[in-house]
Every structure is written in structure tokens, then in C-alpha cells.
């Protein structure tokens, strides 16, 4: 069967196929450019109060990674080099992203980096919520 496939001449591509490929390539390149602009907008928004820069950058990164093979290859290399850094971004890039757990995890990480132990509010909230949930479960 494989010998037969090698013996058959290649099908010629029609002008419609070439035009369709050209339009698809142009569409992918334009989506990558839009993704880059969205990432740049997210970087510019990041210093403002609130966490709006990260979701905007993730949307731009999603566009880039879904439409650029080179960018996906570099992202996978970066992921292998720094898995803990990329894990939250990977969770947000899934088909059904876990936005609230990722945001909560990042709040706890930033709080641990920035605030001394006595000023950490989010970790105390988490412990109090866990205590309430266990009390309700035992009733």
C-alpha cells in the first residue's frame, strides 16, 4: 500500500487552494499582531491599581500561542525551564480556565512576597473560611 502511495503523482494545487492558504496565513499573522498589541496594552495597564493587566496579557498571549508555531515552541521551552512561573498562565490558557483559583493563588503569592506575616490578610481569610466550611460540614 505504501509503495502505491509513493508511485502516485502528487495532486496539483489549484488556484483556489493557494488563495485559501494565503488568506489563512494572512489571518493568522493578523491575529498574532492583534495579540501582541493586546499584550502591550496589558503591560501598560499593569501599573494601574487592580489586577487588570494580567488578564489582558493572558488574552493576548492566548491569541499569539494559538496562531504562532514559533511562539508556542518558545513558550514550551520557557515552561520546561520555569514550570512554577508558567503554571498559572497555563491554567488560564485552558479551554475552561480556572480564573478565580488562579487569581486567589496569585494574591497569596504576592502577599507572601510583599507583606510581613502579621499583615497577611488573605491567608487569615482563607483559614477562617476553611474553619467555617468544616463547622458547616460537621453539623
N, C-alpha and C positions, 0 to 999 in steps of 0.2 A: 504494500500500500504506500509506503513512504517513497519507494522508487518511482511510483507513478506520479506522486506529487512533485518530485524533482524534474520529471520529464515533461510535465505540462508547462506550456508557456505562461508567463505572467500576464495577468489581465491588465489591459491598458486602462489607465485612469482617464476618465472623461473630464471635460472642462467643468462640468457641474461638481464633480468630486474635488477638483482643485480649488474651485471657488468656495465650496463648503469648508474645506480645510483652512483656506485663507481667512475666511470670516471667523471660524472658531479660534484660530491663533490670535487674530486681532482682538476678539472678545476677551480671551484670557489675559493678554497683555494689558488691555484697558482695565480689567478687574484688578490686576496686580498694582497698577498705578493708582487706582482709587484706594486700594488697601494701604499703600504707602502714605497717601495723603491722610487717611484716617489715623494711621499710627502717629504721624507727625502732629496731627490735631490732638491726639491723646497725650503726647508728650508736652504740648503747650498747655493743655488743660490741667495736667498733673499737679502743678504747684498751687492751684486754687484749693480752697477749703472743700473737703469732702473727697470721696474716693472715685470721682467720675473719670479720672484719667485712665485708670486700669481697664474698666470695661470698654472704653472707646478703643484703647490699644488692642485689646483682645479681639474685637470685631475686625479691626484692620488686619491683625495677624491671621485671623481665620480666612479672610479673603486672599491674602498672599499665599498661605500654605495650601489652600485648595486649588490654586491656579498656577503655581510655580513649582516645577520639579526641583530646580536648584535650591530654592528656599526651603523646601521640605527636607532635602538632603542635609543642608546645613543645620536645620532645626533638630534633626535626628542626631547628628554629631554632637551638637550642644547638649542635647538631652542625655546622651551617654556620658558626656564629660561632667555635667552638673545635674543629676537627677532630682535632687531636693529642690533646686531652684525652679526647674521647669514643671514639676508635678502639678502645681496649682493651675498653670496655664493649660496643661494637657487636660485637666479636669474640666476646664471651661471650654475647650475645643471639641468636646464630645457632642454627639447628636442631641442628647438631652443633658445639658450642662447642669452641674450642681452648684448653682450660683451662691445660695445662702451659706452652705457649709464652707465653701472656699473663702468667701468674704469673712466669715467668722474666724476661720483658721488664720487668715492674714492679719486680722485685728489682734488676735492673741500673740502672733509672732512679733508684730510691730510693738505691741505693748511690752513684751518681754525684752525687746531690744532697747526701748527708749526709757521706760519708766522703772524706777526702783520698785522693789517688791511691795512696799507699804502703799504705793499709789496705784497699783494694778487693780482696776475696777472690773474689767471684763472677766478676768479669771474668777473673781469673787462672785460675779453674777452667774457664771457657769456653775460654780459649786452650789450656789443657792437654788438654782433651777433643778439641778440633779437631786438635791435633798427633797424638794417639793415633789418631784416626779416619783421618788421612791416611797414617800409617805402616801401618795395617792394610790400607788400600786399595791401597797400593803393593806389598805382599807378594805 
